[in-house]
Amino acid sequence: MCGIFGCIAAPERRIEPLRLEAMQASLHHRGPDARSFETKGGVSLGNVRLSIIDLSDASNQPMISADGKLAVVQNGEIYNYIELRDELRALGAVFQTDGDTEVLLHAYAHWGPDFVKRLNGMFAIALQDRGTGLTYLYRDRLGVKPLYLAETEDGTLFASEIKALLAAGVPRQANLVALAQFFALNYIPAPDTAFQGIRHLMPGHMAVVGDELEIRQYWSLTEQRPDPEMTEGEAEAGLRALLDDATRIRLRSDAPFGAFLSGGLDSTSVVGVMRDHIEGEIRTYSIGFVDKRFDETEWAEAAAALFDTRHVAKTVEQDITNLWPRFIYHCDQPHGDVSFMPTDQVSQLATQDVKMVLTGDGGDELFAGYEKYLGIFPDGSCEGLLPGWEDRYARQSGLLHGDQSATLLAGDLHSAFHDTDPYSALAEAMRAYPKQDPINRVLLGDTTVLLPGNNLVKPDRMAMANSLEVRSPFLDYRMAEFAFRVPGWMKLKGGETKSVYKSAMVQRLGRDLTYRRKQMFTVPIGEWFKDKLSEYCREMLLDGRLGARGIFEIGVVEDMLEAHMAGRENFTRQLRALISVEIWFRLFIDEDPEMLEQAA
């Protein structure tokens, strides 16, 4: 796990070392163990390293091939590096390290630019071919690892986080079309970002940079279709087998590791499979909350007892006013999901003992774990869907409802929202899979848009803010491909979320842990807005700075806040989105010293 950065310089241009040093410094939290960059042939490649596999200096990056023709940096882990290394040795490759990064050099040398299709991992990779003069940028299939690009007069800049591009001098200008998407969906989907001129490389895509920049897709789920002959027993057996192997290869580590264990179905399943492969101690971590509506402590302890883990739990009372700027700073963009804050705190807890954890991220999107799916498919039935249901689902699951976009948004943001279709990224993703049944099409929309746009940002940014690596077996691309060969009806059978998944795991986990009611990993911020955070809300939303931006009707903001505090309406999602955007403006556009100090 690391952070990467660099520049492919335009003809007759170069990037100054001081700018590369600024990029490197901005990413220090992603890799405190080693850091370096190198420039040759107009291409600069840099890395900050968190050592997980091959802890020796030999695996530091950038890594150069023995003949000097190739150079590579990567962020992430290649889980099947042992199998690839054996295959490459049989082809004549000679290895100098025990890590996974060197495998990338030999894989490219033997198989060319499409070597990425052989990788099983989470990664953002930059590889320079000094012979052809081309540089290749890759992002993993499901978008677990981020990779941002900016085309400037100096060349193409890239980095694991947007803040590194800003440190290199990319202008800080708000992208109102992207902010319109944020107020539609509650997150900003790739390839857009909140900054004009900065794009997010799409999952499963590669960029080829020479005289021009070309984007190519190397993997997608479009060819997957439900298997009408698959039985529920076959689906259960396939899920168990894939979860077992995906977990097994994610246990490859030369650094101490553990797992996040909330006591929910996904994290408990992963820890159960870890126990099948580990005879000794397993370290698990969870965060509890004073408010029992959001506290899963007893379930986490029950799961830890079942699998005999060394469990560490901590009950916290969120200090929102300090944590909110911190999480927006590390995300680089507005995010309306406040569960980033407890994720940050459980990451801090884990880093006292380990450098890597396994998690259950991805299970809900692949196997229909959210109650919202029953809103469109009551009792798991697809009957009664009318044309255009994809657009209605995108709007119903979004942020602003009714006439809120017309009354709340103002100026250029109002125009950006109403002159475009800010819901289209999600709606079009569902329409992109005509071979699928409606349930799987909704899940594919969430897997390809929501997951990399929001849900995977949380574990990457909050864990890496604490120099911690996270790995999720559910995000193995083989699991994703299999999940969309399972017919959708099996996932919501009888109105039970994750029906086939629960049937697959109940014997291993027991009925109580398998069928317990799902709790959201979040904090009761809507209630706090009414009392202990009421003054904070007024300060953030009504002190004049938000209104001066000219993109919100401040009288409507005030009315929403007062109605929420009085208990007449529940505007939790809208208010936290507004605060998130205002914090983002103060951090990244205004560069407000007080807000930056809070974030630090």
C-alpha positions in Angstrom: 0.0 0.0 0.0 1.4 3.3 -1.0 0.8 6.6 -2.7 2.0 7.4 -6.2 2.5 10.6 -8.1 4.3 12.0 -11.2 4.3 13.8 -14.4 4.6 12.9 -18.1 6.1 16.2 -19.4 4.8 17.8 -22.6 7.4 18.4 -25.3 10.0 21.0 -24.4 8.6 21.2 -20.9 9.8 19.8 -17.5 8.4 19.7 -14.0 10.7 21.2 -11.3 11.9 18.9 -8.5 10.4 21.3 -5.9 6.9 20.6 -7.3 7.5 16.8 -7.1 8.7 17.2 -3.6 5.5 19.1 -2.8 3.4 16.3 -4.3 5.4 13.7 -2.3 5.0 15.6 1.0 1.2 15.9 0.5 1.0 12.1 0.4 3.2 11.3 3.3 0.4 9.7 5.3 -0.1 7.1 2.6 3.4 5.8 2.9 5.6 6.8 5.9 8.1 4.0 5.4 10.0 5.2 2.3 9.7 7.8 -0.4 11.4 8.7 -3.6 10.9 9.9 -7.1 12.9 9.7 -10.3 12.8 11.6 -13.6 14.1 10.3 -16.9 13.1 10.9 -20.5 10.6 13.6 -19.4 8.7 11.3 -17.2 8.7 11.6 -13.4 7.5 8.7 -11.2 7.2 9.0 -7.5 6.1 6.9 -4.5 5.5 7.0 -0.8 5.6 3.5 0.6 3.7 1.6 3.3 5.7 -1.6 3.5 3.4 -4.7 3.7 5.0 -7.3 1.4 8.9 -7.6 1.3 9.7 -5.1 4.0 13.3 -4.7 2.8 14.6 -1.6 0.9 14.9 -3.7 -2.2 11.2 -3.3 -2.9 11.2 0.5 -2.5 9.9 2.4 -5.5 10.3 3.7 -8.2 11.5 0.2 -9.4 13.6 0.0 -12.5 14.1 -3.1 -14.7 17.5 -4.6 -14.9 18.0 -3.3 -18.5 16.8 0.2 -17.5 14.1 0.2 -20.1 11.1 0.1 -17.7 10.2 1.9 -14.5 7.1 1.4 -12.3 5.4 2.7 -9.2 2.2 1.3 -7.7 -0.3 1.9 -4.9 -2.0 -1.3 -3.7 -1.3 -5.0 -3.6 -1.2 -7.7 -6.3 -2.7 -10.6 -4.4 -1.7 -13.3 -7.0 1.9 -12.1 -7.2 3.2 -15.5 -6.1 1.5 -17.4 -8.9 2.5 -14.7 -11.5 6.1 -14.8 -10.3 6.2 -18.6 -10.7 4.7 -18.3 -14.2 7.2 -15.6 -15.2 10.2 -17.5 -13.8 9.2 -20.4 -16.0 9.3 -17.9 -18.9 12.9 -17.0 -17.9 12.4 -14.0 -15.7 15.0 -13.5 -12.9 13.7 -11.8 -9.7 15.8 -9.7 -7.3 13.1 -9.1 -4.7 10.4 -11.0 -2.8 7.7 -8.3 -3.4 4.8 -7.8 -5.7 6.0 -4.6 -7.5 8.8 -6.3 -9.4 6.2 -8.8 -10.8 4.7 -5.8 -12.7 8.0 -5.1 -14.5 8.4 -8.7 -15.7 4.7 -9.0 -16.5 4.8 -6.0 -18.8 8.1 -7.2 -20.4 6.6 -10.6 -21.2 2.9 -9.8 -21.9 2.8 -6.2 -22.9 0.4 -3.4 -21.8 -2.5 -5.9 -21.3 -0.6 -7.6 -18.5 -3.1 -5.8 -16.2 -5.7 -8.4 -17.2 -3.7 -11.1 -15.4 -3.6 -9.1 -12.1 -5.8 -9.9 -9.1 -5.5 -7.0 -6.8 -6.3 -3.5 -5.8 -4.0 -1.1 -7.5 -3.1 2.2 -9.2 0.0 1.7 -11.4 2.2 4.0 -13.4 4.6 2.2 -15.8 7.1 4.0 -18.1 8.3 2.2 -21.2 11.5 4.1 -22.0 11.9 2.2 -25.3 8.5 3.3 -26.8 8.2 6.6 -25.0 4.8 5.6 -23.7 3.6 5.7 -20.1 0.7 3.6 -18.9 -1.6 4.4 -16.0 -3.9 1.7 -14.6 -6.7 1.6 -12.1 -8.0 -1.7 -10.6 -11.2 -3.2 -11.9 -13.6 -2.2 -9.1 -11.9 1.1 -8.2 -10.6 0.2 -4.8 -7.6 2.4 -5.3 -7.9 6.0 -6.6 -5.9 7.6 -9.4 -6.4 11.3 -10.5 -5.2 13.0 -13.7 -4.7 16.6 -14.7 -3.7 17.7 -18.2 -1.7 20.9 -17.9 0.6 22.9 -20.2 3.5 21.2 -18.5 2.1 17.7 -19.2 -0.1 15.1 -17.6 0.1 15.0 -13.9 -1.2 12.0 -11.9 -1.5 11.2 -8.2 -3.3 9.0 -5.7 -5.0 12.0 -4.2 -6.1 15.3 -5.6 -4.2 17.3 -2.9 -1.0 16.2 -4.6 -2.1 17.7 -7.9 -3.0 20.9 -6.1 0.4 20.9 -4.4 2.0 20.7 -7.9 0.2 23.9 -8.9 -3.0 22.7 -10.6 -5.6 25.5 -10.2 -8.1 25.4 -7.4 -11.4 26.0 -9.2 -14.7 24.5 -8.3 -16.4 22.2 -10.9 -20.1 23.1 -10.5 -21.3 20.3 -12.8 -19.6 17.9 -10.4 -21.2 19.7 -7.4 -24.6 19.4 -9.1 -23.9 15.6 -9.2 -23.1 15.7 -5.5 -26.4 17.3 -4.7 -28.1 14.7 -6.8 -26.4 11.6 -5.6 -24.7 12.5 -2.3 -21.3 11.8 -3.9 -19.4 12.7 -7.1 -19.1 9.8 -9.5 -15.9 9.3 -11.6 -14.6 10.5 -13.9 -15.7 13.9 -12.6 -14.2 15.6 -9.5 -15.1 18.7 -7.6 -12.2 20.5 -9.3 -12.2 21.7 -12.9 -9.4 20.2 -14.9 -8.9 17.1 -12.6 -10.4 13.8 -13.6 -10.7 10.5 -11.8 -9.6 7.5 -13.9 -12.5 5.1 -14.1 -12.3 1.7 -12.5 -11.2 -1.0 -15.0 -9.5 1.6 -17.2 -6.0 2.5 -18.3 -4.6 5.7 -19.7 -1.8 5.6 -22.4 0.2 8.8 -22.4 2.5 9.7 -25.3 2.1 12.7 -27.6 -1.6 12.5 -26.5 -3.6 10.9 -23.7 -5.8 8.0 -24.6 -8.2 6.3 -22.2 -9.1 2.6 -22.7 -11.3 0.2 -20.8 -9.7 -3.2 -20.1 -12.4 -4.9 -18.0 -16.1 -4.6 -17.4 -19.1 -6.6 -16.1 -21.1 -6.2 -19.3 -20.6 -9.8 -20.4 -21.9 -11.3 -17.2 -25.5 -12.5 -17.2 -27.6 -14.5 -14.8 -27.3 -18.3 -15.2 -30.9 -19.6 -15.4 -29.7 -23.1 -14.7 -27.9 -22.1 -11.4 -29.5 -23.6 -8.3 -29.5 -21.9 -4.9 -27.2 -24.6 -3.7 -24.8 -24.0 -6.5 -24.9 -20.2 -5.8 -24.2 -20.8 -2.1 -21.3 -23.2 -2.8 -19.8 -20.9 -5.3 -20.0 -17.9 -2.9 -18.3 -19.9 -0.1 -15.5 -21.1 -2.4 -14.7 -17.7 -3.8 -14.9 -16.0 -0.4 -12.5 -18.6 0.9 -9.9 -18.2 -1.9 -10.3 -14.4 -2.0 -9.6 -14.3 1.7 -6.7 -16.7 1.5 -4.7 -14.7 -1.0 -5.4 -11.5 1.0 -3.7 -12.9 4.0 -0.3 -12.6 2.3 1.6 -10.1 4.3 5.0 -9.7 5.8 3.6 -7.1 8.3 1.2 -7.7 11.2 -2.5 -7.7 10.2 -6.0 -8.0 11.6 -9.6 -7.3 10.7 -12.4 -4.8 11.2 -15.2 -6.7 13.0 -18.5 -4.9 13.5 -20.5 -8.0 14.1 -22.3 -7.4 10.8 -22.7 -10.2 8.3 -19.9 -9.2 5.9 -17.1 -8.5 8.4 -18.1 -11.6 10.5 -18.0 -13.8 7.3 -14.5 -12.6 6.5 -13.2 -13.2 10.0 -14.8 -16.7 9.9 -12.9 -17.5 6.8 -9.7 -16.0 8.2 -10.1 -18.5 11.1 -10.2 -21.4 8.6 -6.7 -20.4 7.4 -5.1 -19.1 10.6 -4.4 -21.3 13.7 -2.9 -18.6 15.8 -4.1 -15.2 17.0 -6.4 -13.1 14.9 -6.7 -9.4 16.0 -10.0 -7.7 15.4 -11.2 -4.1 16.0 -14.4 -2.3 16.4 -15.8 1.0 17.5 -18.9 1.4 19.7 -21.1 4.4 20.2 -22.7 5.8 23.3 -26.0 6.0 21.4 -27.3 2.4 21.5 -29.2 2.8 18.2 -25.9 2.8 16.4 -23.9 0.6 18.7 -23.0 -2.9 17.6 -20.6 -3.8 20.4 -22.5 -6.9 21.6 -22.6 -8.3 18.1 -18.9 -7.6 17.5 -18.1 -9.3 20.8 -20.3 -12.3 20.0 -18.5 -12.7 16.6 -15.1 -12.4 18.3 -16.0 -15.1 20.8 -17.3 -17.4 18.0 -14.0 -17.2 16.2 -11.7 -16.8 19.2 -10.1 -13.5 18.2 -8.2 -11.0 20.2 -10.8 -8.3 20.0 -10.1 -4.6 20.8 -13.1 -2.3 21.1 -13.5 1.3 22.0 -16.6 3.3 22.7 -16.3 6.9 21.4 -18.3 10.1 21.5 -17.7 11.8 18.2 -16.0 15.2 18.2 -17.7 16.3 15.0 -16.4 19.8 14.8 -12.8 18.5 14.5 -13.4 15.2 12.7 -15.5 16.7 9.9 -12.7 18.9 8.4 -10.2 16.1 8.8 -12.3 13.6 6.8 -13.1 16.2 4.1 -9.4 17.1 3.9 -8.4 13.5 3.4 -11.2 12.8 0.9 -10.3 16.0 -1.2 -14.0 16.3 -2.2 -17.4 16.8 -0.4 -19.0 13.6 0.9 -22.3 13.5 2.7 -21.6 10.2 4.5 -20.6 10.9 8.1 -19.6 7.2 8.7 -16.2 8.3 7.4 -15.6 9.6 11.0 -16.0 6.3 12.9 -14.0 4.6 10.1 -11.2 7.1 10.8 -11.4 6.2 14.5 -11.4 2.4 14.1 -8.4 2.8 11.8 -6.6 4.8 14.5 -7.4 2.0 16.9 -6.1 -0.8 14.6 -2.8 1.0 13.8 -1.7 0.6 17.4 -1.0 -3.0 16.6 -1.2 -3.7 12.8 -0.4 -2.3 9.4 -3.2 -4.1 7.4 -6.8 -5.2 8.0 -9.3 -7.2 6.2 -12.8 -5.8 5.8 -16.3 -6.8 4.5 -16.6 -3.9 2.0 -18.5 -4.7 -1.1 -20.9 -7.4 0.1 -23.9 -5.2 0.2 -23.6 -4.0 -3.4 -22.9 -7.4 -4.9 -25.6 -9.3 -2.9 -28.3 -6.8 -2.2 -27.7 -5.9 1.5 -29.5 -2.6 1.7 -33.1 -2.2 2.7 -33.6 0.4 -0.1 -33.6 -2.4 -2.7 -36.9 -3.7 -1.2 -38.4 -0.3 -1.9 -38.2 -0.9 -5.6 -38.5 -4.7 -5.5 -41.1 -5.5 -2.7 -40.7 -9.1 -1.5 -37.9 -9.4 -4.1 -40.4 -9.2 -7.0 -39.6 -7.3 -10.3 -43.3 -7.1 -11.3 -44.9 -3.7 -11.9 -41.7 -1.9 -13.1 -42.7 0.9 -15.5 -40.5 2.3 -18.3 -38.0 4.8 -16.9 -37.7 3.0 -13.5 -34.0 3.4 -13.6 -34.3 7.2 -13.5 -36.9 7.1 -10.7 -34.6 4.8 -8.6 -31.7 7.2 -9.1 -33.8 10.1 -8.0 -35.4 8.4 -5.1 -32.1 7.1 -3.7 -30.5 10.5 -4.2 -30.1 13.6 -2.0 -32.6 16.3 -3.1 -36.2 15.4 -3.4 -39.3 17.1 -4.8 -38.7 20.8 -5.6 -35.6 21.1 -3.4 -33.2 21.4 -6.3 -35.3 24.3 -7.6 -35.6 26.2 -4.3 -32.3 25.4 -2.6 -29.8 25.8 -5.4 -29.0 29.2 -6.9 -26.9 30.9 -9.6 -24.5 28.8 -11.6 -25.1 25.7 -9.5 -28.8 25.9 -10.1 -28.1 26.1 -13.8 -25.6 23.2 -13.7 -28.2 21.0 -11.9 -31.1 21.8 -14.3 -29.2 22.1 -17.6 -27.6 18.7 -17.2 -28.9 15.4 -15.8 -26.9 15.0 -12.6 -28.5 11.6 -11.9 -27.4 10.2 -15.2 -24.2 8.4 -14.1 -26.2 6.1 -11.9 -29.3 5.7 -14.2 -27.1 5.1 -17.3 -25.1 2.5 -15.4 -28.2 0.5 -14.7 -29.2 0.8 -18.4 -25.8 -0.4 -19.5 -26.4 -4.1 -18.7 -29.3 -5.2 -20.9 -28.4 -8.9 -20.4 -29.2 -8.6 -16.7 -32.4 -8.9 -14.7 -33.7 -5.7 -13.0 -32.4 -6.5 -9.5 -28.9 -7.2 -10.8 -29.0 -4.0 -12.9 -29.6 -1.9 -9.8 -26.8 -3.7 -8.0 -24.5 -3.1 -11.0 -25.3 0.5 -10.9 -24.3 0.7 -7.2 -21.3 -1.6 -7.8 -19.9 0.5 -10.7 -20.9 4.0 -9.6 -21.8 4.2 -5.8 -19.1 1.8 -4.7 -16.1 3.6 -6.2 -17.7 7.0 -5.9 -18.5 6.8 -2.2 -18.4 3.6 -0.3 -14.8 2.6 -1.3 -13.5 6.2 -0.7 -14.2 5.7 3.0 -11.9 2.8 3.8 -9.2 4.0 1.4 -9.0 7.6 2.6 -9.7 7.0 6.3 -7.4 4.0 6.6 -4.6 5.7 4.6 -5.0 8.9 6.7 -3.7 6.6 9.5 -1.2 4.7 7.3 -3.3 1.5 7.4 -3.9 -0.8 4.5 -7.4 -2.3 4.0 -8.3 -5.4 1.9 -11.7 -6.7 1.2 -12.3 -10.3 -0.2 -15.6 -9.3 -1.6 -13.8 -6.9 -4.0 -12.0 -9.7 -5.7 -13.0 -9.4 -9.4 -13.8 -13.1 -9.5 -16.4 -12.5 -6.8 -17.9 -9.6 -8.7 -18.2 -11.7 -11.9 -19.7 -14.6 -10.0 -22.2 -12.3 -8.2 -23.7 -11.2 -11.5 -24.1 -14.7 -12.7 -26.3 -15.3 -9.7 -29.9 -14.4 -10.6 -31.1 -11.3 -8.8 -34.2 -13.0 -7.4 -32.0 -15.2 -5.2 -30.5 -12.1 -3.5 -33.9 -10.7 -2.4 -35.9 -14.0 -2.2 -39.0 -13.6 0.0 -38.1 -10.0 0.8 -35.0 -11.0 2.6 -31.9 -8.9 1.8 -28.8 -10.9 0.9 -31.0 -14.0 0.9 -28.7 -16.4 -0.9 -25.6 -15.1 0.9 -27.2 -15.6 4.3 -28.2 -19.1 3.4 -24.6 -19.8 2.3 -23.2 -18.6 5.7 -25.8 -19.5 8.3 -24.3 -22.8 9.1 -20.9 -21.2 9.7 -22.1 -18.1 11.6 -25.2 -19.3 13.3 -28.7 -17.8 12.9 -28.4 -14.9 15.3 -25.3 -13.3 13.6 -26.6 -14.2 10.1 -30.1 -12.9 10.4 -29.6 -10.0 12.8 -31.1 -6.7 11.8 -28.7 -4.6 9.8 -27.4 -1.5 11.6 -25.9 1.5 9.8 -22.3 2.2 10.7 -22.8 5.9 11.4 -23.6 8.5 14.1 -26.9 10.2 15.0 -25.8 13.5 13.5 -29.4 14.5 12.7 -30.2 14.5 16.4 -27.1 16.3 17.2 -28.0 19.1 14.8 -31.0 19.8 17.1 -29.0 20.2 20.3 -25.2 20.1 20.8 -24.4 20.9 17.2 -27.1 23.5 16.6 -24.7 26.4 17.0 -22.1 24.7 14.8 -24.7 24.4 12.1 -25.6 28.0 12.3 -22.0 29.0 12.2 -21.2 26.9 9.2 -24.3 27.6 7.2 -25.5 31.1 8.3 -22.3 33.2 9.1 -22.4 34.7 5.6 -19.7 32.8 3.8 -22.0 30.1 2.4 -24.4 32.8 1.2 -21.6 34.8 -0.4 -20.8 31.9 -2.7 -23.9 32.7 -4.7 -24.9 29.1 -5.3 -27.5 28.6 -2.6 -30.7 30.4 -1.6 -29.6 31.2 1.9 -33.2 31.9 3.1 -34.1 28.3 2.1 -31.1 27.0 4.0 -32.2 28.9 7.1 -35.8 27.6 6.8 -34.5 24.0 6.4 -32.3 24.3 9.5 -35.0 25.8 11.6 -37.6 23.2 10.5 -35.1 20.4 11.3 -34.2 21.8 14.7 -37.9 22.2 15.6 -38.6 18.6 14.6 -41.1 19.5 11.9 -39.0 18.0 9.1 -36.0 15.7 8.8 -33.4 17.5 6.7 -30.4 15.5 8.0 -29.0 14.5 4.6 -29.4 17.9 3.1 -27.9 19.8 6.0 -24.9 17.5 6.3 -24.3 17.8 2.5 -24.4 21.6 2.8 -21.9 21.6 5.7 -19.7 19.1 3.8 -19.6 21.4 0.8 -18.9 24.5 2.9 -16.1 22.8 4.7 -14.7 21.7 1.3 -14.8 25.3 0.0 -13.0 26.6 3.1 -10.3 23.9 2.9 -9.6 23.7 -0.8 -10.8 26.9 -2.5 -10.4 29.5 0.3 -7.5 27.7 2.0 -8.8 29.0 5.3 -6.0 28.8 7.9 -8.4 28.0 10.8 -10.1 25.2 8.9 -6.8 23.8 7.7 -5.6 23.7 11.3 -8.7 21.8 12.3 -8.2 19.3 9.5 -4.6 18.7 10.6 
